[in-house]
């Protein structure tokens, strides 16, 4: 569970939508897994990622910066603006 955001500090939907470059309505229509922290060998957070479904509409997917595995990656400083 170390790669999960603490449950007591949830990023609001409107903030995640903004991080992804989506409207709140678009974010609510996005099929995805929760935002996860990526850590290095010392446990320091080096980034965040969110896996989105390839079954989302092409219009929605085109607005996201997804890799070939349908993962959106975010830098820690982007996320920390809304976290906590």
RADAVEN-V717448 format. One record per run of one state. SS is the DSSP state (hx for helix, st for strand, lp for the rest). FROM is the first residue (numbers start at 0). TO is the last residue. If there is no record, write none. Layout:
{{SS | FROM | TO} {SS | FROM | TO}}
//
This chain:
{{lp | 0 | 2} {st | 3 | 3} {lp | 4 | 11} {hx | 12 | 19} {lp | 20 | 22} {hx | 23 | 28} {lp | 29 | 30} {st | 31 | 31} {lp | 32 | 34} {st | 35 | 38} {lp | 39 | 43} {st | 44 | 51} {lp | 52 | 56} {hx | 57 | 61} {lp | 62 | 64} {st | 65 | 65} {lp | 66 | 69} {st | 70 | 73} {lp | 74 | 74} {hx | 75 | 79} {lp | 80 | 83}}
//
